[in-house]
Amino acid sequence: MMPGTLFRYFLRRHLTIVAWFLIGVTGLVFLVDFIETASRRGDIPNFRIIDALLLTVIRVPSILQQTLPFVMLFSGVIALVALNRRQEMVVTRAAGISVWQFMAPFVTGAIIVGIFGLFVLNPLAAAGMRQASEIENALKASKSLGRKDQAIPWLRQISASDDVIVGGSRVSSDGTTLEDAVFIHFGPEGRIILRQDAAEAKLKDGYWELNKVTETAPGQIPRVLATAQVSTKLKREFVQERLARPETIAFLDIPAKIAVAKSFGVSTSALESQYHSLMSMPFLLVAMTLISATVSLKFSRFNQSQSMIFGGVVSGFVLYVITVLVKAFGSSGVVPPFVAAWIPVVVAMFLGSTILLHQEDG
């Protein structure tokens, strides 16, 4: 059994290195994102440096959340290599402490960082993404500042006399405002009878309010209107659940959103994938820590094997890519969200444990 003092010493060393990594990554992310955002200032009317600074600040938690697995991977490698070169690891192992006891502080540190990311960093990231979307919409800069990872939303509303497909290039954070909206009306025979292009469309009680509208009908000259209305039976709650991005919803709020979406018959695959992905985050960080241990525990006083460390880093990157890829399958409904989020993490944890078991017991 590892003494409590030694356990706390290793845990403190590990968390200190993680904290320094987080500070460094935060500074790097801030600098890169600020330069990228500020470089587009000349193309956007009324866009100031202070706006670029604000957008960068509120985007940082979201980007930082995505880098947590890599922070744990590199922190684990550096912490273990440092202990190895200072022979602290050798002395600890000579005292009869097994690899499982030795790794307990590092696994505990990974779980602590995972909980921090889940309950502190994630709410900040979700709120920041919502706020960034609102600022971009207010600046009318969605084409210049918006990220390209947002799918174009499309809805279909059918009534007794009208069949309309509704779309837009961008949706607000609450899902009830569309930028560069398009309304395509179909007649009883399935032919297009009218197209309405609006700079903005807001969902009201029982109708869509369109601003700066251009109406085009077959065989007629297009006409421009200041405002127009399109009746709808869509409920505000339905549209919010249908169009809201899962990344803008905090972890603790996702279960309620899933329940509401199911009550409207909306697919919850994306929300469930996001929920299980966040829930598995502490275990993903544990898997990254185990991967770092498999390439860092072997004693080498002066020169740690660079090929082994490089292999561990590559393995961590491959695990992250597989996790993101399988999550995309879960969001699209190809794979059950629970399976998509947990299988790569569980497999990586078992693989890391197996390699450590082989190194320890042969």
N, C-alpha and C positions, 0 to 999 in steps of 0.2 A: 504494500500500500504506500503510495507516494505521500510524504509528509505535507501537511497543509502549507507550511512556509514555502517549500519548494514549488508546490502547485501554484501558489499566488505569485511567486517570482516569475515563473514561466508565463503565466497568464498576463501579468503586467507587461512583461517584455513583448509579448505578442500583440497586445492591444495598443501598446505605444507605437510599434512599427506600423500597425494598421492606421492609427490616427495620423501619423506623418504622411503615409501614402495618400490618405483621403485629402489632407490639406494640399499636397502637391498636385493631385489629380484635379481638385477643385480649381486651383489657380490656373492650371493648364487649360481646362475646359472653359473657364471664364474668358481667358485671353483669346482662345481660338474662336469661340462663338461671338465675342464682342467684335473682333476684327471682321469676321464674316458678315455680321449684321450691319456694322457701321459702313462697310464698303458699298452697300447698296443705297446709302443715304441720298446720293444725287439723283436717283431714279424715282424717288418717292416724294411728292409734295408734302410740306409741313412735317417732315420727318427730321427729328433733331438727335443730337448725340445722346441727350438724356433719355430719349425713347429707346435707342439702341442699348444703352446701359441697363435700363429697366427690364427690357426683354431678356437680356442676357442673364441678369440676376434671377429672374423667375424661371428660366429654363434650366439653370444649373442643377437643381435637385433631381429633375427628370433624367438628365444625362448621367449624373452621379449614381443614380439608382441602377442604371444599366451597367456601370463599370464595377459594381461591387464584387461580382465573381472574380474579375481579374485582379482587383485589389487584394482579395483573400489569397489568390494563387501566388502572386509575387510576394506578398507579406509573409506567407508561410515559408516560401523558399528562402527568403533572406533571413528570417528569424532562425530557422533550423541550421542554415549554413553558418551563421554567426555563432550559434551555440556550439556547433561542431568545431569550428576553427579555434575557439577559445577553450576547447576540451571540456566544456561544461557538460556536454552530452556524454562524453566518454566517462567522466566521473559518475554521472547519474546512472548510466548503464552498469558501471562496475559495482554500484551499490545494490545491484540486484533488481532494479526497476525495469519492468518489461516495456516493450514498445507501446503497448496499449495504455499502460499507466503514464508513460512519458507523453503520449499524444493527447491525454485527457485535457490538459489546460488549453491546448490549441483547438481542440474540438469545441470546448466550452467557449473559447473566444469567438469561434466562427458562429456559434449559436447566438451569442450576445450581439454580434454585429448584424446577424440576420434579423433578430427581433427589432433592433434599432432601425434597420431598413424598412421593416414591415410597418411599424407603428409610429415612426417619426419621419423618416425620409419619404415614404410613399405618400402620406397625406400632403406633404409640402410639394411633392412632384405633381400630384393630381391637381392641386389648387393652382400651381404655377402654370400648368398647361392650359387650364381653363382661362386664367387671367391673360396669358399670352395670346390666346385665340381672340379674346375680346379686344385687346389692344390692337392687334393686326386688323380686325374688322373695322375698328374705329378709325384707323389710319387709311382704310381702303387700300391696304397693301398686301392683300392675300396672295397675289400673284408673285410679288417680289420677296415677301418675307415668309410666306407659308411653307411648311414642310411638304414634301412630295409623297409622304407615306400615308396620306389620308385618302381613302377611296371616295370617289364621287357618289353621293347618296342619291338613290332613286326610290320613289314611292309610287304606288298606283292606287287611285281612289275611283271607285265605281258607284254611280248612282243610277236612278231609273232612266235619266235622260242624258247622262254624260259619262264618259270614260276618259280619265285624265291620268297621264303619267307626269309626275313631278320630279324634277332633278335640279341640281345646282353644282357649282364648282367648289363651294365651301359651305359648311354648316356651322352655326354658332355652338358654343359649349353646351347650351341647354337643349339644342336640337330643334328649336322652333323658328329660327331665322336662316334663310338660305341666301347666299350671295350668288350673283349671276344666275338667277333661277330660270328654269325653262319649264313651261307648262304646255304639254302636247295633248290636244283634245281629239278624240276619235268619235266618229259617227256610228250609227247603228250597224253599218256594214263593215266596220273595222277600218275605214279610211280616215286619214288625217283631215280634219275640217278647220283646225285653227292651231296656231302656235303663238305662244306668248313668251317673250323674252323680257325679263325684268332685272333691274340692277339689284333689287332686294325683294324678298317675299317673306312676310311675317304671318305666322299662324295665329288667327284670332278665334273667338268663339263662333264656330260655324262657317268660317270663310278664311281664305288667304287674302291678305292685303298686299298688292303688288305696287311697287314704286318704279317710276321711269320705265314704262312698258312699251314694247314694240310688238304689235299684233300683226301676224301674217296669215292670210287665208289663201287657199288655192285660187288662182285667177284674179286676185285683187291686189291693189296697191297697198303695201304695208302702211300702217298708221301708228303714230306715236301718241301715247297717253301719259299724263302725269301719274295717275293712279288707276287701278282696276281691282275688281274683286272676283274671286273664284270661290263658289260655294264648296263646302266640304263637310263630310261627316267624321273626318279624322279627329280624334281627341288629342289634346295637348300632351297628355301622359303617354299615349301610344307613340306619337312622333318623337318624343324625347327618348323613349326606350329604343326606338327603331334607329335613330340617327346619332345618339350620343356615343362618343368614342370610349371604349373601356378604359383607356389610359388616363382619362380625365376623372375617373371615379376612384375615390379612396378605398382601400382594402375593406374597411369596416362597413362601408356603404354598399358594397357589391351584392351581398345576399339579399338586401331589400330590393335592389334594382332587378335582380334575377327573378324574384317573386312577382314583381309588377310586370316584367316582360312576359313571363309565362301566363299571367292572367289575361294578357292581350293576344296571346298566341304568337308572340314574336320569338324568333330563334334566339336562344341564350348561349349558343356555342362560344361566341367571342367573350361574353362576360364570364362564363364558367372557366374558360381557358385562362383568362386574366386572373381570376380568383385562385385557381389551383396553382398557377405559376407563382403568384405572390406567396401563397401558403407554403410552397415547397422551397422558397428562397433560403431559409436557414439551412435546410438539408443540402441544397446546392452548394452553399458556402462550405459546409462540412466536407462534401465530396471534393471540392477544390483543395481544401486543406489536406485531405488524405492523399490526393495526387501530388501535392507539393512534398509530402513526407516520403513518398516512394522514391524520390530522386534526391533527397537531401539528408537522409539519416545515415547513409554510409560514411564512415569516418575517413577523412582525408585532411591531414593537418595543414598542408600548404596549398593544395590545388584541388578543389572540388571538380569532379568530372563535369566538364562543360557539356559534353554530349548528353549526359543523363539529365542535366538541368534543362537543356534545350528540348529534350524529349518530353519532359514534364510540362513545360510551357506549351508546347504544341498540343499535347493531350488535353490540357485545360481549354485551349482555344477550340479544339475539335468538339469537346463536350458542350461548350457554350453554343457553337454553331448548330449542333444537333438539337439542343434544347430549344433554340429559337425556331428552327425549321419544323420540329414536331409540334411546337405551339401554334404555328401557322396552320398546320393540318387540323389541329383541334379547333381553332377559331373558325375554320371553314366547314367544320362538321364531318370531315373525312375520317378523323380519329376521335373517339370519345375524349372530351376535355380532361377528365381525370387521368386517363391513360397517357395522354399527350404530355401532361405536366409532370407526372411522377415517374414514369418508366425510365427516362434517361437519367434522372437523379438517383434512383434506386440502383440501377445498373452500375453507374459510376461509383457509388458508395461501396457496393459489393466488390467491384473490381479493385478499388484502392485497398480495401480490407484484405482481399485475397493476396495482393502483391506484398503487403506488409506482413501477412501471416507467413508467406513463403520466405521472406527475408529474415524473419525472426526465428522461425522453427524449421525452415528447410523443407 
